[in-house]
Amino acid sequence: MSLALDARFASRFSRLPDQLSGLRLALVPVLLGLAWFGAHSVFVAVLAVALATDVLDGFLARRLGVCTEAGAQLDSRADLATWLAVPLCAWWLRPELVAAEAFWIGAGLVSALGATAYGWIRFRRLTSYHTWGAKASAVALGAALFPFLGWGLVLPLHLAIGLLVASQLEEVAITRTLSEWQSDVPSWWHAKNGQTGRGPEAASADTGARDQDPSSPL
């Protein structure tokens, strides 16, 4: 009985992870607008919602058994858009803080954009590794943003950006190691030892399954 209930629950909420990723993507222009108009308190609340969706979408996709290439790519696009928007929003809200921390913020942006660009050049698509390091750095950055924007505390931001740079260097190493695009690669060790997540074969299987099932949400 419990298995039947679990199956019904998973079927009913199978689109929820992608909807959360889509919501995060849709919130990017909202964040930009709030920052432009100086709505600091509302911006912080909306940013908290956006970051919460980043935690929940992958967790729910794994628990519901609906991890797909399309979902991984949507998640990566939402992440990229959000984290590209945040520095600009921070500049509009607290320009003096951002100017003082230009080196650190620039280092984080260069590392993230460099790793993304290298993956695109090699595989012609966004990398969607979702490594342990990237997840840890996203949590650290999210936690560091609030004291930075609220009280100007920079040490948590420095630590988070250091973790981000390390995670992006690992992503570059993963891209160099893989012979073809893969999603959900926990670490460079997994890539080196062939213990990766989803590749083109799995993506093709997803596509075939969706073609055969007209009720599929993807």
PyMOL commands that place a pseudoatom at each C-alpha (Angstrom):
pseudoatom trace, name=CA, resn=MET, resi=1, chain=A, elem=C, hetatm=0, pos=[0.000, 0.000, 0.000]
pseudoatom trace, name=CA, resn=SER, resi=2, chain=A, elem=C, hetatm=0, pos=[2.755, 2.442, 0.895]
pseudoatom trace, name=CA, resn=LEU, resi=3, chain=A, elem=C, hetatm=0, pos=[4.510, 1.799, -2.408]
pseudoatom trace, name=CA, resn=ALA, resi=4, chain=A, elem=C, hetatm=0, pos=[1.280, 2.543, -4.266]
pseudoatom trace, name=CA, resn=LEU, resi=5, chain=A, elem=C, hetatm=0, pos=[0.834, 5.753, -2.313]
pseudoatom trace, name=CA, resn=ASP, resi=6, chain=A, elem=C, hetatm=0, pos=[4.443, 6.744, -2.990]
pseudoatom trace, name=CA, resn=ALA, resi=7, chain=A, elem=C, hetatm=0, pos=[3.962, 6.083, -6.714]
pseudoatom trace, name=CA, resn=ARG, resi=8, chain=A, elem=C, hetatm=0, pos=[0.798, 8.205, -6.809]
pseudoatom trace, name=CA, resn=PHE, resi=9, chain=A, elem=C, hetatm=0, pos=[2.525, 10.994, -4.896]
pseudoatom trace, name=CA, resn=ALA, resi=10, chain=A, elem=C, hetatm=0, pos=[5.518, 10.935, -7.251]
pseudoatom trace, name=CA, resn=SER, resi=11, chain=A, elem=C, hetatm=0, pos=[3.259, 10.949, -10.301]
pseudoatom trace, name=CA, resn=ARG, resi=12, chain=A, elem=C, hetatm=0, pos=[1.155, 13.821, -8.990]
pseudoatom trace, name=CA, resn=PHE, resi=13, chain=A, elem=C, hetatm=0, pos=[4.121, 16.033, -8.136]
pseudoatom trace, name=CA, resn=SER, resi=14, chain=A, elem=C, hetatm=0, pos=[6.522, 14.958, -10.894]
pseudoatom trace, name=CA, resn=ARG, resi=15, chain=A, elem=C, hetatm=0, pos=[6.557, 18.454, -12.427]
pseudoatom trace, name=CA, resn=LEU, resi=16, chain=A, elem=C, hetatm=0, pos=[7.252, 20.235, -9.143]
pseudoatom trace, name=CA, resn=PRO, resi=17, chain=A, elem=C, hetatm=0, pos=[11.093, 20.243, -9.386]
pseudoatom trace, name=CA, resn=ASP, resi=18, chain=A, elem=C, hetatm=0, pos=[11.021, 21.829, -12.857]
pseudoatom trace, name=CA, resn=GLN, resi=19, chain=A, elem=C, hetatm=0, pos=[8.369, 24.288, -11.709]
pseudoatom trace, name=CA, resn=LEU, resi=20, chain=A, elem=C, hetatm=0, pos=[10.616, 25.370, -8.848]
pseudoatom trace, name=CA, resn=SER, resi=21, chain=A, elem=C, hetatm=0, pos=[13.541, 25.852, -11.252]
pseudoatom trace, name=CA, resn=GLY, resi=22, chain=A, elem=C, hetatm=0, pos=[11.240, 27.805, -13.545]
pseudoatom trace, name=CA, resn=LEU, resi=23, chain=A, elem=C, hetatm=0, pos=[10.095, 29.952, -10.640]
pseudoatom trace, name=CA, resn=ARG, resi=24, chain=A, elem=C, hetatm=0, pos=[13.707, 30.769, -9.769]
pseudoatom trace, name=CA, resn=LEU, resi=25, chain=A, elem=C, hetatm=0, pos=[14.337, 31.802, -13.369]
pseudoatom trace, name=CA, resn=ALA, resi=26, chain=A, elem=C, hetatm=0, pos=[11.171, 33.931, -13.387]
pseudoatom trace, name=CA, resn=LEU, resi=27, chain=A, elem=C, hetatm=0, pos=[12.245, 35.670, -10.182]
pseudoatom trace, name=CA, resn=VAL, resi=28, chain=A, elem=C, hetatm=0, pos=[15.439, 37.038, -11.775]
pseudoatom trace, name=CA, resn=PRO, resi=29, chain=A, elem=C, hetatm=0, pos=[13.750, 40.077, -13.403]
pseudoatom trace, name=CA, resn=VAL, resi=30, chain=A, elem=C, hetatm=0, pos=[11.795, 40.593, -10.178]
pseudoatom trace, name=CA, resn=LEU, resi=31, chain=A, elem=C, hetatm=0, pos=[15.054, 40.746, -8.214]
pseudoatom trace, name=CA, resn=LEU, resi=32, chain=A, elem=C, hetatm=0, pos=[16.541, 43.159, -10.731]
pseudoatom trace, name=CA, resn=GLY, resi=33, chain=A, elem=C, hetatm=0, pos=[13.491, 45.417, -10.543]
pseudoatom trace, name=CA, resn=LEU, resi=34, chain=A, elem=C, hetatm=0, pos=[13.406, 45.426, -6.751]
pseudoatom trace, name=CA, resn=ALA, resi=35, chain=A, elem=C, hetatm=0, pos=[17.104, 46.250, -6.553]
pseudoatom trace, name=CA, resn=TRP, resi=36, chain=A, elem=C, hetatm=0, pos=[16.804, 49.012, -9.151]
pseudoatom trace, name=CA, resn=PHE, resi=37, chain=A, elem=C, hetatm=0, pos=[14.042, 50.685, -7.136]
pseudoatom trace, name=CA, resn=GLY, resi=38, chain=A, elem=C, hetatm=0, pos=[15.895, 50.202, -3.859]
pseudoatom trace, name=CA, resn=ALA, resi=39, chain=A, elem=C, hetatm=0, pos=[13.318, 47.910, -2.250]
pseudoatom trace, name=CA, resn=HIS, resi=40, chain=A, elem=C, hetatm=0, pos=[15.925, 46.359, 0.026]
pseudoatom trace, name=CA, resn=SER, resi=41, chain=A, elem=C, hetatm=0, pos=[13.662, 44.437, 2.415]
pseudoatom trace, name=CA, resn=VAL, resi=42, chain=A, elem=C, hetatm=0, pos=[11.448, 42.978, -0.308]
pseudoatom trace, name=CA, resn=PHE, resi=43, chain=A, elem=C, hetatm=0, pos=[14.536, 42.114, -2.366]
pseudoatom trace, name=CA, resn=VAL, resi=44, chain=A, elem=C, hetatm=0, pos=[15.976, 40.112, 0.529]
pseudoatom trace, name=CA, resn=ALA, resi=45, chain=A, elem=C, hetatm=0, pos=[12.680, 38.234, 0.979]
pseudoatom trace, name=CA, resn=VAL, resi=46, chain=A, elem=C, hetatm=0, pos=[12.409, 37.378, -2.726]
pseudoatom trace, name=CA, resn=LEU, resi=47, chain=A, elem=C, hetatm=0, pos=[16.077, 36.355, -2.833]
pseudoatom trace, name=CA, resn=ALA, resi=48, chain=A, elem=C, hetatm=0, pos=[15.455, 33.994, 0.081]
pseudoatom trace, name=CA, resn=VAL, resi=49, chain=A, elem=C, hetatm=0, pos=[12.605, 32.394, -1.874]
pseudoatom trace, name=CA, resn=ALA, resi=50, chain=A, elem=C, hetatm=0, pos=[14.784, 32.053, -4.979]
pseudoatom trace, name=CA, resn=LEU, resi=51, chain=A, elem=C, hetatm=0, pos=[17.597, 30.423, -3.019]
pseudoatom trace, name=CA, resn=ALA, resi=52, chain=A, elem=C, hetatm=0, pos=[15.145, 28.073, -1.312]
pseudoatom trace, name=CA, resn=THR, resi=53, chain=A, elem=C, hetatm=0, pos=[13.959, 26.822, -4.712]
pseudoatom trace, name=CA, resn=ASP, resi=54, chain=A, elem=C, hetatm=0, pos=[17.589, 26.065, -5.570]
pseudoatom trace, name=CA, resn=VAL, resi=55, chain=A, elem=C, hetatm=0, pos=[17.793, 23.745, -2.582]
pseudoatom trace, name=CA, resn=LEU, resi=56, chain=A, elem=C, hetatm=0, pos=[14.408, 22.125, -3.111]
pseudoatom trace, name=CA, resn=ASP, resi=57, chain=A, elem=C, hetatm=0, pos=[14.314, 21.433, -6.854]
pseudoatom trace, name=CA, resn=GLY, resi=58, chain=A, elem=C, hetatm=0, pos=[17.201, 18.979, -6.959]
pseudoatom trace, name=CA, resn=PHE, resi=59, chain=A, elem=C, hetatm=0, pos=[16.218, 17.359, -3.668]
pseudoatom trace, name=CA, resn=LEU, resi=60, chain=A, elem=C, hetatm=0, pos=[12.657, 16.750, -4.853]
pseudoatom trace, name=CA, resn=ALA, resi=61, chain=A, elem=C, hetatm=0, pos=[13.781, 15.536, -8.281]
pseudoatom trace, name=CA, resn=ARG, resi=62, chain=A, elem=C, hetatm=0, pos=[15.920, 12.866, -6.627]
pseudoatom trace, name=CA, resn=ARG, resi=63, chain=A, elem=C, hetatm=0, pos=[13.256, 11.876, -4.103]
pseudoatom trace, name=CA, resn=LEU, resi=64, chain=A, elem=C, hetatm=0, pos=[10.541, 11.685, -6.750]
pseudoatom trace, name=CA, resn=GLY, resi=65, chain=A, elem=C, hetatm=0, pos=[12.769, 9.861, -9.232]
pseudoatom trace, name=CA, resn=VAL, resi=66, chain=A, elem=C, hetatm=0, pos=[12.286, 12.470, -11.977]
pseudoatom trace, name=CA, resn=CYS, resi=67, chain=A, elem=C, hetatm=0, pos=[15.895, 13.505, -12.648]
pseudoatom trace, name=CA, resn=THR, resi=68, chain=A, elem=C, hetatm=0, pos=[16.171, 14.282, -16.368]
pseudoatom trace, name=CA, resn=GLU, resi=69, chain=A, elem=C, hetatm=0, pos=[18.565, 16.067, -18.698]
pseudoatom trace, name=CA, resn=ALA, resi=70, chain=A, elem=C, hetatm=0, pos=[15.917, 18.728, -19.354]
pseudoatom trace, name=CA, resn=GLY, resi=71, chain=A, elem=C, hetatm=0, pos=[15.476, 19.299, -15.635]
pseudoatom trace, name=CA, resn=ALA, resi=72, chain=A, elem=C, hetatm=0, pos=[19.222, 19.498, -15.048]
pseudoatom trace, name=CA, resn=GLN, resi=73, chain=A, elem=C, hetatm=0, pos=[19.623, 22.032, -17.857]
pseudoatom trace, name=CA, resn=LEU, resi=74, chain=A, elem=C, hetatm=0, pos=[16.709, 24.159, -16.579]
pseudoatom trace, name=CA, resn=ASP, resi=75, chain=A, elem=C, hetatm=0, pos=[18.237, 24.095, -13.100]
pseudoatom trace, name=CA, resn=SER, resi=76, chain=A, elem=C, hetatm=0, pos=[21.607, 25.207, -14.487]
pseudoatom trace, name=CA, resn=ARG, resi=77, chain=A, elem=C, hetatm=0, pos=[20.049, 28.038, -16.510]
pseudoatom trace, name=CA, resn=ALA, resi=78, chain=A, elem=C, hetatm=0, pos=[18.154, 29.269, -13.458]
pseudoatom trace, name=CA, resn=ASP, resi=79, chain=A, elem=C, hetatm=0, pos=[21.316, 29.092, -11.338]
pseudoatom trace, name=CA, resn=LEU, resi=80, chain=A, elem=C, hetatm=0, pos=[23.384, 30.966, -13.924]
pseudoatom trace, name=CA, resn=ALA, resi=81, chain=A, elem=C, hetatm=0, pos=[20.781, 33.709, -14.379]
pseudoatom trace, name=CA, resn=THR, resi=82, chain=A, elem=C, hetatm=0, pos=[20.333, 34.145, -10.626]
pseudoatom trace, name=CA, resn=TRP, resi=83, chain=A, elem=C, hetatm=0, pos=[24.005, 34.362, -9.764]
pseudoatom trace, name=CA, resn=LEU, resi=84, chain=A, elem=C, hetatm=0, pos=[24.740, 36.708, -12.668]
pseudoatom trace, name=CA, resn=ALA, resi=85, chain=A, elem=C, hetatm=0, pos=[21.936, 39.009, -11.497]
pseudoatom trace, name=CA, resn=VAL, resi=86, chain=A, elem=C, hetatm=0, pos=[22.915, 39.061, -7.814]
pseudoatom trace, name=CA, resn=PRO, resi=87, chain=A, elem=C, hetatm=0, pos=[26.140, 41.136, -8.172]
pseudoatom trace, name=CA, resn=LEU, resi=88, chain=A, elem=C, hetatm=0, pos=[24.307, 43.745, -10.241]
pseudoatom trace, name=CA, resn=CYS, resi=89, chain=A, elem=C, hetatm=0, pos=[21.490, 43.843, -7.687]
pseudoatom trace, name=CA, resn=ALA, resi=90, chain=A, elem=C, hetatm=0, pos=[24.020, 44.216, -4.888]
pseudoatom trace, name=CA, resn=TRP, resi=91, chain=A, elem=C, hetatm=0, pos=[25.649, 47.115, -6.765]
pseudoatom trace, name=CA, resn=TRP, resi=92, chain=A, elem=C, hetatm=0, pos=[22.325, 48.926, -7.043]
pseudoatom trace, name=CA, resn=LEU, resi=93, chain=A, elem=C, hetatm=0, pos=[21.499, 48.303, -3.389]
pseudoatom trace, name=CA, resn=ARG, resi=94, chain=A, elem=C, hetatm=0, pos=[24.907, 48.792, -1.737]
pseudoatom trace, name=CA, resn=PRO, resi=95, chain=A, elem=C, hetatm=0, pos=[27.334, 50.258, -4.289]
pseudoatom trace, name=CA, resn=GLU, resi=96, chain=A, elem=C, hetatm=0, pos=[29.900, 51.258, -1.663]
pseudoatom trace, name=CA, resn=LEU, resi=97, chain=A, elem=C, hetatm=0, pos=[30.152, 47.679, -0.374]
pseudoatom trace, name=CA, resn=VAL, resi=98, chain=A, elem=C, hetatm=0, pos=[30.405, 46.167, -3.843]
pseudoatom trace, name=CA, resn=ALA, resi=99, chain=A, elem=C, hetatm=0, pos=[33.097, 48.663, -4.850]
pseudoatom trace, name=CA, resn=ALA, resi=100, chain=A, elem=C, hetatm=0, pos=[35.115, 47.812, -1.743]
pseudoatom trace, name=CA, resn=GLU, resi=101, chain=A, elem=C, hetatm=0, pos=[34.805, 44.076, -2.465]
pseudoatom trace, name=CA, resn=ALA, resi=102, chain=A, elem=C, hetatm=0, pos=[35.328, 44.330, -6.233]
pseudoatom trace, name=CA, resn=PHE, resi=103, chain=A, elem=C, hetatm=0, pos=[38.326, 41.971, -6.211]
pseudoatom trace, name=CA, resn=TRP, resi=104, chain=A, elem=C, hetatm=0, pos=[36.464, 39.189, -4.412]
pseudoatom trace, name=CA, resn=ILE, resi=105, chain=A, elem=C, hetatm=0, pos=[33.258, 39.579, -6.391]
pseudoatom trace, name=CA, resn=GLY, resi=106, chain=A, elem=C, hetatm=0, pos=[35.227, 39.758, -9.634]
pseudoatom trace, name=CA, resn=ALA, resi=107, chain=A, elem=C, hetatm=0, pos=[37.123, 36.586, -8.741]
pseudoatom trace, name=CA, resn=GLY, resi=108, chain=A, elem=C, hetatm=0, pos=[33.868, 34.747, -8.162]
pseudoatom trace, name=CA, resn=LEU, resi=109, chain=A, elem=C, hetatm=0, pos=[32.348, 35.952, -11.434]
pseudoatom trace, name=CA, resn=VAL, resi=110, chain=A, elem=C, hetatm=0, pos=[35.446, 35.169, -13.494]
pseudoatom trace, name=CA, resn=SER, resi=111, chain=A, elem=C, hetatm=0, pos=[35.717, 31.653, -12.068]
pseudoatom trace, name=CA, resn=ALA, resi=112, chain=A, elem=C, hetatm=0, pos=[32.039, 30.888, -12.651]
pseudoatom trace, name=CA, resn=LEU, resi=113, chain=A, elem=C, hetatm=0, pos=[31.897, 32.358, -16.141]
pseudoatom trace, name=CA, resn=GLY, resi=114, chain=A, elem=C, hetatm=0, pos=[35.207, 30.753, -17.081]
pseudoatom trace, name=CA, resn=ALA, resi=115, chain=A, elem=C, hetatm=0, pos=[34.090, 27.282, -16.028]
pseudoatom trace, name=CA, resn=THR, resi=116, chain=A, elem=C, hetatm=0, pos=[30.755, 27.736, -17.822]
pseudoatom trace, name=CA, resn=ALA, resi=117, chain=A, elem=C, hetatm=0, pos=[32.399, 29.018, -21.004]
pseudoatom trace, name=CA, resn=TYR, resi=118, chain=A, elem=C, hetatm=0, pos=[34.919, 26.165, -21.062]
pseudoatom trace, name=CA, resn=GLY, resi=119, chain=A, elem=C, hetatm=0, pos=[32.133, 23.616, -20.687]
pseudoatom trace, name=CA, resn=TRP, resi=120, chain=A, elem=C, hetatm=0, pos=[30.159, 25.265, -23.484]
pseudoatom trace, name=CA, resn=ILE, resi=121, chain=A, elem=C, hetatm=0, pos=[33.180, 25.306, -25.805]
pseudoatom trace, name=CA, resn=ARG, resi=122, chain=A, elem=C, hetatm=0, pos=[33.881, 21.629, -25.140]
pseudoatom trace, name=CA, resn=PHE, resi=123, chain=A, elem=C, hetatm=0, pos=[30.339, 20.215, -25.160]
pseudoatom trace, name=CA, resn=ARG, resi=124, chain=A, elem=C, hetatm=0, pos=[28.207, 22.977, -26.756]
pseudoatom trace, name=CA, resn=ARG, resi=125, chain=A, elem=C, hetatm=0, pos=[25.847, 23.040, -23.790]
pseudoatom trace, name=CA, resn=LEU, resi=126, chain=A, elem=C, hetatm=0, pos=[25.761, 24.266, -20.222]
pseudoatom trace, name=CA, resn=THR, resi=127, chain=A, elem=C, hetatm=0, pos=[27.492, 22.010, -17.748]
pseudoatom trace, name=CA, resn=SER, resi=128, chain=A, elem=C, hetatm=0, pos=[25.079, 20.565, -15.208]
pseudoatom trace, name=CA, resn=TYR, resi=129, chain=A, elem=C, hetatm=0, pos=[27.435, 18.725, -12.890]
pseudoatom trace, name=CA, resn=HIS, resi=130, chain=A, elem=C, hetatm=0, pos=[25.775, 19.834, -9.637]
pseudoatom trace, name=CA, resn=THR, resi=131, chain=A, elem=C, hetatm=0, pos=[28.932, 18.838, -7.785]
pseudoatom trace, name=CA, resn=TRP, resi=132, chain=A, elem=C, hetatm=0, pos=[29.131, 18.619, -4.033]
pseudoatom trace, name=CA, resn=GLY, resi=133, chain=A, elem=C, hetatm=0, pos=[31.472, 21.607, -4.097]
pseudoatom trace, name=CA, resn=ALA, resi=134, chain=A, elem=C, hetatm=0, pos=[29.073, 23.699, -6.192]
pseudoatom trace, name=CA, resn=LYS, resi=135, chain=A, elem=C, hetatm=0, pos=[26.189, 22.872, -3.868]
pseudoatom trace, name=CA, resn=ALA, resi=136, chain=A, elem=C, hetatm=0, pos=[28.267, 23.773, -0.811]
pseudoatom trace, name=CA, resn=SER, resi=137, chain=A, elem=C, hetatm=0, pos=[29.394, 27.060, -2.375]
pseudoatom trace, name=CA, resn=ALA, resi=138, chain=A, elem=C, hetatm=0, pos=[25.812, 27.963, -3.352]
pseudoatom trace, name=CA, resn=VAL, resi=139, chain=A, elem=C, hetatm=0, pos=[24.653, 27.425, 0.233]
pseudoatom trace, name=CA, resn=ALA, resi=140, chain=A, elem=C, hetatm=0, pos=[27.634, 29.389, 1.567]
pseudoatom trace, name=CA, resn=LEU, resi=141, chain=A, elem=C, hetatm=0, pos=[27.051, 32.274, -0.847]
pseudoatom trace, name=CA, resn=GLY, resi=142, chain=A, elem=C, hetatm=0, pos=[23.371, 32.399, -0.042]
pseudoatom trace, name=CA, resn=ALA, resi=143, chain=A, elem=C, hetatm=0, pos=[24.117, 32.499, 3.661]
pseudoatom trace, name=CA, resn=ALA, resi=144, chain=A, elem=C, hetatm=0, pos=[26.839, 35.147, 3.188]
pseudoatom trace, name=CA, resn=LEU, resi=145, chain=A, elem=C, hetatm=0, pos=[24.722, 37.510, 1.101]
pseudoatom trace, name=CA, resn=PHE, resi=146, chain=A, elem=C, hetatm=0, pos=[22.324, 38.421, 3.877]
pseudoatom trace, name=CA, resn=PRO, resi=147, chain=A, elem=C, hetatm=0, pos=[24.881, 39.671, 6.439]
pseudoatom trace, name=CA, resn=PHE, resi=148, chain=A, elem=C, hetatm=0, pos=[26.835, 41.310, 3.609]
pseudoatom trace, name=CA, resn=LEU, resi=149, chain=A, elem=C, hetatm=0, pos=[23.881, 43.301, 2.287]
pseudoatom trace, name=CA, resn=GLY, resi=150, chain=A, elem=C, hetatm=0, pos=[22.402, 43.905, 5.711]
pseudoatom trace, name=CA, resn=TRP, resi=151, chain=A, elem=C, hetatm=0, pos=[25.393, 44.781, 7.881]
pseudoatom trace, name=CA, resn=GLY, resi=152, chain=A, elem=C, hetatm=0, pos=[28.386, 44.895, 5.557]
pseudoatom trace, name=CA, resn=LEU, resi=153, chain=A, elem=C, hetatm=0, pos=[30.004, 41.747, 6.994]
pseudoatom trace, name=CA, resn=VAL, resi=154, chain=A, elem=C, hetatm=0, pos=[32.601, 40.568, 4.479]
pseudoatom trace, name=CA, resn=LEU, resi=155, chain=A, elem=C, hetatm=0, pos=[34.324, 37.555, 6.072]
pseudoatom trace, name=CA, resn=PRO, resi=156, chain=A, elem=C, hetatm=0, pos=[31.474, 35.111, 5.284]
pseudoatom trace, name=CA, resn=LEU, resi=157, chain=A, elem=C, hetatm=0, pos=[31.473, 36.433, 1.710]
pseudoatom trace, name=CA, resn=HIS, resi=158, chain=A, elem=C, hetatm=0, pos=[35.226, 35.928, 1.346]
pseudoatom trace, name=CA, resn=LEU, resi=159, chain=A, elem=C, hetatm=0, pos=[34.976, 32.350, 2.596]
pseudoatom trace, name=CA, resn=ALA, resi=160, chain=A, elem=C, hetatm=0, pos=[32.028, 31.612, 0.309]
pseudoatom trace, name=CA, resn=ILE, resi=161, chain=A, elem=C, hetatm=0, pos=[33.791, 33.051, -2.752]
pseudoatom trace, name=CA, resn=GLY, resi=162, chain=A, elem=C, hetatm=0, pos=[36.909, 31.040, -1.937]
pseudoatom trace, name=CA, resn=LEU, resi=163, chain=A, elem=C, hetatm=0, pos=[34.757, 27.916, -1.883]
pseudoatom trace, name=CA, resn=LEU, resi=164, chain=A, elem=C, hetatm=0, pos=[33.102, 28.990, -5.141]
pseudoatom trace, name=CA, resn=VAL, resi=165, chain=A, elem=C, hetatm=0, pos=[36.446, 29.449, -6.919]
pseudoatom trace, name=CA, resn=ALA, resi=166, chain=A, elem=C, hetatm=0, pos=[37.600, 26.021, -5.728]
pseudoatom trace, name=CA, resn=SER, resi=167, chain=A, elem=C, hetatm=0, pos=[34.368, 24.406, -6.940]
pseudoatom trace, name=CA, resn=GLN, resi=168, chain=A, elem=C, hetatm=0, pos=[34.677, 26.073, -10.355]
pseudoatom trace, name=CA, resn=LEU, resi=169, chain=A, elem=C, hetatm=0, pos=[38.261, 24.897, -10.745]
pseudoatom trace, name=CA, resn=GLU, resi=170, chain=A, elem=C, hetatm=0, pos=[36.984, 21.394, -10.001]
pseudoatom trace, name=CA, resn=GLU, resi=171, chain=A, elem=C, hetatm=0, pos=[34.319, 21.825, -12.688]
pseudoatom trace, name=CA, resn=VAL, resi=172, chain=A, elem=C, hetatm=0, pos=[37.016, 22.772, -15.198]
pseudoatom trace, name=CA, resn=ALA, resi=173, chain=A, elem=C, hetatm=0, pos=[38.908, 19.612, -14.212]
pseudoatom trace, name=CA, resn=ILE, resi=174, chain=A, elem=C, hetatm=0, pos=[35.734, 17.556, -14.668]
pseudoatom trace, name=CA, resn=THR, resi=175, chain=A, elem=C, hetatm=0, pos=[35.160, 19.059, -18.121]
pseudoatom trace, name=CA, resn=ARG, resi=176, chain=A, elem=C, hetatm=0, pos=[38.728, 18.204, -19.118]
pseudoatom trace, name=CA, resn=THR, resi=177, chain=A, elem=C, hetatm=0, pos=[38.309, 14.654, -17.820]
pseudoatom trace, name=CA, resn=LEU, resi=178, chain=A, elem=C, hetatm=0, pos=[34.979, 13.756, -19.442]
pseudoatom trace, name=CA, resn=SER, resi=179, chain=A, elem=C, hetatm=0, pos=[34.926, 12.622, -23.052]
pseudoatom trace, name=CA, resn=GLU, resi=180, chain=A, elem=C, hetatm=0, pos=[31.250, 13.565, -23.486]
pseudoatom trace, name=CA, resn=TRP, resi=181, chain=A, elem=C, hetatm=0, pos=[28.666, 15.691, -21.702]
pseudoatom trace, name=CA, resn=GLN, resi=182, chain=A, elem=C, hetatm=0, pos=[27.354, 14.314, -18.414]
pseudoatom trace, name=CA, resn=SER, resi=183, chain=A, elem=C, hetatm=0, pos=[25.034, 15.748, -15.786]
pseudoatom trace, name=CA, resn=ASP, resi=184, chain=A, elem=C, hetatm=0, pos=[25.040, 15.144, -12.038]
pseudoatom trace, name=CA, resn=VAL, resi=185, chain=A, elem=C, hetatm=0, pos=[28.738, 14.453, -11.519]
pseudoatom trace, name=CA, resn=PRO, resi=186, chain=A, elem=C, hetatm=0, pos=[29.364, 14.742, -7.757]
pseudoatom trace, name=CA, resn=SER, resi=187, chain=A, elem=C, hetatm=0, pos=[33.114, 15.406, -7.942]
pseudoatom trace, name=CA, resn=TRP, resi=188, chain=A, elem=C, hetatm=0, pos=[36.245, 15.176, -10.085]
pseudoatom trace, name=CA, resn=TRP, resi=189, chain=A, elem=C, hetatm=0, pos=[36.997, 11.835, -8.437]
pseudoatom trace, name=CA, resn=HIS, resi=190, chain=A, elem=C, hetatm=0, pos=[33.713, 10.469, -9.770]
pseudoatom trace, name=CA, resn=ALA, resi=191, chain=A, elem=C, hetatm=0, pos=[34.488, 11.770, -13.266]
pseudoatom trace, name=CA, resn=LYS, resi=192, chain=A, elem=C, hetatm=0, pos=[37.998, 10.303, -13.170]
pseudoatom trace, name=CA, resn=ASN, resi=193, chain=A, elem=C, hetatm=0, pos=[36.700, 6.898, -12.102]
pseudoatom trace, name=CA, resn=GLY, resi=194, chain=A, elem=C, hetatm=0, pos=[33.744, 6.807, -14.471]
pseudoatom trace, name=CA, resn=GLN, resi=195, chain=A, elem=C, hetatm=0, pos=[31.131, 7.160, -11.723]
pseudoatom trace, name=CA, resn=THR, resi=196, chain=A, elem=C, hetatm=0, pos=[29.106, 9.878, -13.420]
pseudoatom trace, name=CA, resn=GLY, resi=197, chain=A, elem=C, hetatm=0, pos=[25.419, 10.629, -13.576]
pseudoatom trace, name=CA, resn=ARG, resi=198, chain=A, elem=C, hetatm=0, pos=[23.436, 11.070, -16.759]
pseudoatom trace, name=CA, resn=GLY, resi=199, chain=A, elem=C, hetatm=0, pos=[24.932, 11.110, -20.235]
pseudoatom trace, name=CA, resn=PRO, resi=200, chain=A, elem=C, hetatm=0, pos=[23.599, 11.276, -23.796]
pseudoatom trace, name=CA, resn=GLU, resi=201, chain=A, elem=C, hetatm=0, pos=[22.266, 7.704, -23.627]
pseudoatom trace, name=CA, resn=ALA, resi=202, chain=A, elem=C, hetatm=0, pos=[20.157, 8.484, -20.577]
pseudoatom trace, name=CA, resn=ALA, resi=203, chain=A, elem=C, hetatm=0, pos=[18.951, 11.680, -22.205]
pseudoatom trace, name=CA, resn=SER, resi=204, chain=A, elem=C, hetatm=0, pos=[17.889, 9.749, -25.305]
pseudoatom trace, name=CA, resn=ALA, resi=205, chain=A, elem=C, hetatm=0, pos=[16.041, 7.269, -23.117]
pseudoatom trace, name=CA, resn=ASP, resi=206, chain=A, elem=C, hetatm=0, pos=[14.217, 10.152, -21.436]
pseudoatom trace, name=CA, resn=THR, resi=207, chain=A, elem=C, hetatm=0, pos=[13.231, 11.564, -24.797]
pseudoatom trace, name=CA, resn=GLY, resi=208, chain=A, elem=C, hetatm=0, pos=[11.963, 8.212, -26.013]
pseudoatom trace, name=CA, resn=ALA, resi=209, chain=A, elem=C, hetatm=0, pos=[9.957, 7.642, -22.859]
pseudoatom trace, name=CA, resn=ARG, resi=210, chain=A, elem=C, hetatm=0, pos=[8.360, 11.077, -23.133]
pseudoatom trace, name=CA, resn=ASP, resi=211, chain=A, elem=C, hetatm=0, pos=[7.521, 10.492, -26.811]
pseudoatom trace, name=CA, resn=GLN, resi=212, chain=A, elem=C, hetatm=0, pos=[5.739, 7.263, -25.882]
pseudoatom trace, name=CA, resn=ASP, resi=213, chain=A, elem=C, hetatm=0, pos=[3.897, 8.853, -22.936]
pseudoatom trace, name=CA, resn=PRO, resi=214, chain=A, elem=C, hetatm=0, pos=[1.784, 11.807, -24.095]
pseudoatom trace, name=CA, resn=SER, resi=215, chain=A, elem=C, hetatm=0, pos=[0.882, 12.620, -20.498]
pseudoatom trace, name=CA, resn=SER, resi=216, chain=A, elem=C, hetatm=0, pos=[4.543, 13.213, -19.609]
pseudoatom trace, name=CA, resn=PRO, resi=217, chain=A, elem=C, hetatm=0, pos=[5.138, 16.781, -18.381]
pseudoatom trace, name=CA, resn=LEU, resi=218, chain=A, elem=C, hetatm=0, pos=[8.481, 17.065, -20.170]
for i in range(1, 218): cmd.bond("trace and resi %d" % i, "trace and resi %d" % (i + 1))
show_as sticks, trace
zoom trace
